[in-house]
């Protein structure tokens, strides 16, 4: 009886030891992954009409490529390729197409443009510009901003910003839902700064109504970026009602947001 108890105790202690060793190994791996130096290089892809002087088709993409074979590099490069390909194909995140390279997306865009231009020669030339840069980085995450411009013949070109946050240990995208430990508290803080910016705004609504949310309830935008000095709230025109014809940007001091940042250094 005693021997059985000793065997059970030994088995339990052995399992506990294995769990502890496994957890320590995992922690060491995460620390190693985070402390590895990440190397980027700038890449540029450009395409335009040859010998064209006016109303010329033009694409200019300036983005970052992560060197190496790490998990971070693989996931980072895959996400950037996905974003830029879809920027060329639709400029709509809800219509994302996976598994297509930037070059193939550019070939598809070019082919469609010239085919359309054959039937409508007076059509204004398409123009796409994207410029990516790192805004901020700590030991756990990296913030990237992509400034984008797209003109495809409509009355007004589309100018926007896309913020993407990457976990440094594996390069996975940090979603807005996982960006903060207390989103409700962040929303309360952000609301104060939105209202201040709203009072000083020079934006004129498209009608005589107040420049505000349609239902009067403040909410965080789809595009938020963590920078060194602020949390940037970037509201697209359709996110605020009555509709305005330009984006609205609000900056919230980062010192007020840092206690609720999931990937802060001290967490």
C-alpha positions as CSV (number, residue, x, y, z in Angstrom):
1,X,0.0,0.0,0.0
2,X,2.8,2.3,1.0
3,X,4.7,1.4,-2.2
4,X,1.7,2.4,-4.3
5,X,1.4,5.7,-2.5
6,X,5.1,6.4,-3.1
7,X,4.8,5.5,-6.8
8,X,1.8,7.9,-7.1
9,X,3.6,10.6,-5.3
10,X,6.7,10.1,-7.5
11,X,4.5,10.2,-10.6
12,X,2.8,13.4,-9.5
13,X,6.2,15.1,-8.6
14,X,7.6,13.9,-12.0
15,X,4.6,15.5,-13.9
16,X,5.0,18.7,-11.9
17,X,8.7,18.8,-12.7
18,X,8.0,18.3,-16.4
19,X,5.4,21.1,-16.4
20,X,7.8,23.5,-14.7
21,X,10.7,22.6,-17.1
22,X,8.3,23.0,-20.0
23,X,7.0,26.4,-18.8
24,X,10.6,27.6,-18.1
25,X,11.6,26.5,-21.6
26,X,8.7,28.4,-23.1
27,X,9.5,31.5,-21.2
28,X,13.1,31.3,-22.3
29,X,12.0,30.9,-25.9
30,X,9.7,33.9,-25.7
31,X,12.5,36.0,-24.2
32,X,14.9,34.9,-26.8
33,X,12.5,35.6,-29.6
34,X,11.8,39.1,-28.3
35,X,15.5,40.0,-27.8
36,X,16.6,38.9,-31.2
37,X,17.5,41.9,-33.4
38,X,15.0,42.3,-36.2
39,X,16.4,43.6,-39.4
40,X,14.3,45.4,-42.0
41,X,15.1,46.7,-45.5
42,X,13.0,49.1,-47.5
43,X,11.6,47.8,-50.8
44,X,10.1,49.9,-53.6
45,X,7.9,48.8,-56.4
46,X,7.0,51.3,-59.1
47,X,5.1,51.1,-62.3
48,X,3.9,53.8,-64.7
49,X,3.2,54.6,-68.3
50,X,6.4,54.8,-70.4
51,X,7.0,58.1,-72.1
52,X,3.8,59.6,-70.5
53,X,3.8,63.2,-69.6
54,X,0.2,63.9,-68.5
55,X,-2.7,61.8,-67.0
56,X,-0.4,58.9,-66.4
57,X,-1.1,55.5,-64.8
58,X,1.2,55.3,-61.7
59,X,1.8,53.0,-58.8
60,X,4.4,53.5,-56.1
61,X,4.7,51.2,-53.1
62,X,7.4,51.7,-50.4
63,X,7.3,49.1,-47.7
64,X,9.4,47.2,-45.2
65,X,10.7,43.7,-45.7
66,X,11.9,41.7,-42.6
67,X,15.1,39.8,-43.3
68,X,15.8,36.3,-42.0
69,X,13.9,33.1,-41.5
70,X,12.4,33.7,-38.1
71,X,8.7,33.2,-37.3
72,X,8.4,36.9,-36.9
73,X,9.9,37.6,-40.4
74,X,7.6,35.0,-42.0
75,X,4.4,36.4,-40.5
76,X,5.4,40.0,-40.9
77,X,6.2,39.7,-44.6
78,X,3.1,37.7,-45.2
79,X,0.9,40.3,-43.6
80,X,2.5,43.2,-45.5
81,X,2.1,41.3,-48.8
82,X,-1.5,40.6,-48.0
83,X,-2.3,44.2,-47.2
84,X,-0.6,45.7,-50.2
85,X,-2.0,43.2,-52.7
86,X,-5.5,44.0,-51.5
87,X,-4.8,47.7,-51.5
88,X,-4.2,47.3,-55.3
89,X,-7.1,45.0,-55.9
90,X,-9.9,46.6,-54.0
91,X,-8.6,49.0,-51.3
92,X,-11.3,47.4,-49.1
93,X,-10.3,45.2,-46.1
94,X,-13.7,43.5,-46.2
95,X,-12.9,42.1,-49.7
96,X,-9.5,40.6,-48.9
97,X,-8.1,38.1,-51.3
98,X,-5.4,35.7,-49.8
99,X,-2.6,33.9,-51.6
100,X,-1.7,36.6,-54.2
101,X,1.6,38.3,-54.4
102,X,2.1,42.1,-54.8
103,X,3.5,41.6,-58.3
104,X,0.5,39.5,-59.4
105,X,-1.9,42.0,-57.9
106,X,-0.1,44.8,-59.7
107,X,-0.2,42.9,-63.0
108,X,-4.0,42.4,-62.5
109,X,-4.5,46.1,-61.7
110,X,-2.5,47.1,-64.8
111,X,-4.3,44.7,-67.1
112,X,-7.8,45.9,-65.9
113,X,-6.8,49.6,-66.1
114,X,-5.6,49.4,-69.8
115,X,-8.6,47.3,-70.8
116,X,-10.9,49.9,-69.3
117,X,-8.9,52.7,-70.8
118,X,-9.3,51.2,-74.3
119,X,-13.1,51.7,-74.0
120,X,-13.0,55.0,-72.1
121,X,-9.8,56.9,-73.2
122,X,-10.9,60.0,-71.3
123,X,-10.9,58.1,-68.0
124,X,-8.5,59.8,-65.5
125,X,-5.4,57.8,-64.9
126,X,-5.3,55.6,-61.9
127,X,-2.8,56.4,-59.2
128,X,-1.8,54.3,-56.1
129,X,0.7,55.3,-53.5
130,X,1.6,53.5,-50.3
131,X,4.4,54.3,-47.8
132,X,5.0,52.2,-44.7
133,X,7.1,53.1,-41.7
134,X,7.6,52.0,-38.1
135,X,6.0,54.3,-35.6
136,X,7.1,52.7,-32.3
137,X,8.6,49.6,-30.8
138,X,9.2,48.2,-27.3
139,X,10.3,44.8,-26.2
140,X,7.0,43.1,-27.0
141,X,5.4,44.8,-29.9
142,X,6.0,46.9,-33.0
143,X,3.6,49.5,-34.5
144,X,3.5,50.1,-38.2
145,X,1.7,52.8,-40.2
146,X,0.9,52.7,-43.9
147,X,0.0,56.0,-45.5
148,X,-2.1,55.4,-48.6
149,X,-3.5,57.3,-51.5
150,X,-5.7,55.8,-54.3
151,X,-7.3,57.5,-57.2
152,X,-9.4,55.4,-59.6
153,X,-11.4,58.1,-61.4
154,X,-13.9,59.0,-58.7
155,X,-14.6,62.6,-57.7
156,X,-12.2,62.5,-54.8
157,X,-9.1,60.4,-54.2
158,X,-9.1,58.1,-51.2
159,X,-6.4,59.0,-48.6
160,X,-6.2,56.9,-45.5
161,X,-3.9,55.4,-42.9
162,X,-3.6,51.7,-41.9
163,X,-2.1,50.9,-38.5
164,X,-0.8,47.4,-37.8
165,X,0.6,46.1,-34.5
166,X,2.8,43.0,-34.5
167,X,3.8,40.8,-31.5
168,X,7.6,40.7,-31.5
169,X,7.9,37.1,-30.4
170,X,6.1,35.6,-33.4
171,X,5.0,38.4,-35.8
172,X,1.3,37.7,-35.3
173,X,-1.0,40.7,-35.8
174,X,-2.4,42.2,-32.6
175,X,-6.0,42.9,-33.2
176,X,-7.8,45.9,-31.7
177,X,-9.7,43.5,-29.4
178,X,-6.4,42.3,-27.9
179,X,-4.6,45.7,-27.8
180,X,-5.9,46.8,-24.4
181,X,-6.4,45.1,-21.1
182,X,-9.4,47.4,-20.4
183,X,-11.0,48.7,-23.6
184,X,-13.8,50.4,-21.6
185,X,-11.3,52.5,-19.7
186,X,-9.4,53.4,-22.8
187,X,-12.7,54.4,-24.5
188,X,-13.5,56.7,-21.5
189,X,-10.1,58.4,-21.8
190,X,-10.2,58.7,-25.6
191,X,-13.7,60.2,-25.4
192,X,-12.3,63.2,-23.5
193,X,-9.7,63.9,-26.1
194,X,-12.1,63.3,-29.0
195,X,-14.5,66.0,-27.5
196,X,-11.6,68.5,-27.2
197,X,-10.5,67.8,-30.8
198,X,-14.2,68.0,-31.9
199,X,-14.5,71.5,-30.4
200,X,-11.4,72.8,-32.2
201,X,-12.2,71.0,-35.5
202,X,-12.3,73.0,-38.7
203,X,-14.1,70.2,-40.5
204,X,-17.4,71.2,-42.0
205,X,-20.1,68.4,-42.1
206,X,-21.9,67.8,-45.4
207,X,-25.1,69.1,-43.9
208,X,-26.1,71.4,-41.1
209,X,-26.1,68.8,-38.4
210,X,-23.6,68.5,-35.6
211,X,-20.3,66.9,-36.3
212,X,-20.8,63.8,-34.1
213,X,-21.6,60.1,-34.1
214,X,-24.9,59.2,-35.7
215,X,-26.3,57.7,-32.5
216,X,-24.5,60.1,-30.2
217,X,-22.4,57.3,-28.7
218,X,-18.6,57.6,-28.8
219,X,-16.7,54.7,-30.0
220,X,-13.1,53.9,-30.9
221,X,-12.3,53.8,-34.6
222,X,-11.2,50.8,-36.7
223,X,-7.8,52.3,-37.2
224,X,-5.8,53.0,-34.0
225,X,-2.0,53.3,-33.8
226,X,0.3,53.2,-30.8
227,X,3.1,55.8,-31.3
228,X,5.8,57.0,-29.0
229,X,3.9,60.0,-27.7
230,X,0.2,59.1,-28.3
231,X,-2.5,56.7,-29.2
232,X,-3.6,57.8,-32.6
233,X,-7.3,57.5,-33.4
234,X,-7.9,57.7,-37.1
235,X,-11.6,58.1,-38.0
236,X,-12.6,57.5,-41.6
237,X,-15.4,59.8,-43.0
238,X,-18.0,57.0,-42.8
239,X,-17.3,56.4,-39.1
240,X,-18.7,59.7,-38.1
241,X,-22.1,61.0,-39.0
242,X,-23.3,63.2,-40.6
243,X,-20.7,62.2,-43.1
244,X,-17.7,64.4,-43.6
245,X,-15.5,64.3,-46.6
246,X,-12.2,64.0,-44.8
247,X,-10.7,61.7,-42.1
248,X,-10.6,63.0,-38.5
249,X,-7.5,62.3,-36.3
250,X,-7.3,62.4,-32.6
251,X,-4.2,62.0,-30.4
252,X,-4.5,60.6,-26.9
253,X,-1.3,61.0,-24.7
254,X,0.4,57.6,-24.5
255,X,1.1,58.0,-20.8
256,X,-2.6,57.8,-20.1
257,X,-3.0,54.7,-22.3
258,X,0.2,52.8,-21.3
259,X,-1.3,51.3,-18.1
260,X,-3.9,49.5,-20.3
261,X,-1.7,48.5,-23.1
262,X,-1.6,44.7,-23.2
263,X,1.9,44.5,-24.6
264,X,3.5,47.1,-22.4
265,X,7.1,46.4,-21.2
266,X,6.1,46.0,-17.6
267,X,3.5,43.3,-18.3
